[in-house]
Amino acid sequence: MRRYLSVFLIALAVLGGTLAQTGCIVVAPRPARVWVPGYWGPSHVWVGGYWRYR
């Protein structure tokens, strides 16, 4: 029983040390899709709406 306790404590210490060194993970936000409405371009040409990424 004593042997299992020491193995458990060593494993817990290794796991704790690993978690302490990882730090926080920052994930970049995904680009948002926005709808660009249609508009009148040069020479009175209608340009239809489309999706674009911000």
C-alpha positions as CSV (number, residue, x, y, z in Angstrom):
1,M,0.0,0.0,0.0
2,R,2.8,2.3,0.8
3,R,4.4,1.7,-2.5
4,Y,1.3,2.6,-4.4
5,L,1.0,5.8,-2.4
6,S,4.5,6.9,-3.3
7,V,4.0,6.0,-7.0
8,F,0.7,8.0,-7.0
9,L,2.4,11.0,-5.4
10,I,5.3,11.0,-7.9
11,A,2.8,10.7,-10.8
12,L,0.8,13.6,-9.3
13,A,3.9,15.7,-8.9
14,V,5.0,15.1,-12.6
15,L,1.5,15.9,-13.8
16,G,1.4,19.1,-11.7
17,G,4.8,20.2,-13.0
18,T,3.7,19.6,-16.6
19,L,0.5,21.6,-16.1
20,A,2.4,24.4,-14.4
21,Q,4.7,24.8,-17.4
22,T,2.1,24.8,-20.1
23,G,0.7,28.3,-19.5
24,C,-2.4,29.5,-21.1
25,I,-3.3,28.8,-24.7
26,V,-4.6,31.7,-26.8
27,V,-6.6,30.9,-29.9
28,A,-7.1,33.5,-32.5
29,P,-10.7,34.4,-33.3
30,R,-12.1,33.2,-36.5
31,P,-12.7,35.9,-39.1
32,A,-16.3,37.0,-39.3
33,R,-18.3,36.8,-42.5
34,V,-20.1,40.0,-43.3
35,W,-22.6,40.7,-46.1
36,V,-21.7,43.6,-48.4
37,P,-24.9,44.8,-50.0
38,G,-25.2,45.6,-53.7
39,Y,-24.4,49.1,-55.0
40,W,-24.2,51.1,-58.1
41,G,-20.7,51.1,-59.5
42,P,-19.1,53.4,-62.1
43,S,-20.9,53.8,-65.4
44,H,-24.2,53.0,-63.6
45,V,-23.4,49.3,-63.4
46,W,-25.1,47.3,-60.6
47,V,-22.6,45.3,-58.5
48,G,-24.4,42.5,-56.6
49,G,-24.0,41.8,-52.9
50,Y,-21.4,39.3,-51.7
51,W,-19.9,37.8,-48.6
52,R,-16.5,38.9,-47.4
53,Y,-14.3,38.2,-44.4
54,R,-13.4,40.9,-42.0
